[in-house]
Amino acid sequence: MANIKSAKKRVITSAKRAERNKAIKTNVKTSVKKVEAACAASDKEAASAALKSATSVIEKAASKGILHKNTAANKVSRLTKMVNKLA
């Protein structure tokens, strides 16, 4: 453990941020899996609804700097392509 006050604070702060980032990344992965599951079941309505919520979650993560904006764009693009193939 650190001895200097600012270093102690840094340890606590970075742990909090890591926990928050992990939660958001997990949420992104879950929403992506929901879209993929709906596509696998060939359920167009459920896939569209899941895509809308997944896009929102991914964009929020990108705006907070947890995902790079290009990574977010790639994820959204890949999911949109998957859902559009169902039509």
LINTA-V710908 format. One record per pair of residues at least 4 apart in sequence whose ideal C-beta (glycine too) atoms are under 6 Angstrom apart, sorted by the first residue. I is the first residue (numbers start at 0). J is the second residue. If there is no record, write none. Layout:
i->[I	I]
j->[J	J]
//
This chain:
i->[1	1	1	8	9	20	23	23	26	27	27	27	30	30	31	33	34	34	34	34	37	37	37	37	38	38	42	43	46	49	50	50	54	57	57	57	60	60	61	61	61	66	66]
j->[6	7	10	12	13	65	60	65	56	56	57	60	53	56	53	49	49	50	53	78	42	45	46	49	46	81	46	85	82	53	78	82	75	71	74	75	65	66	66	68	71	70	71]
//
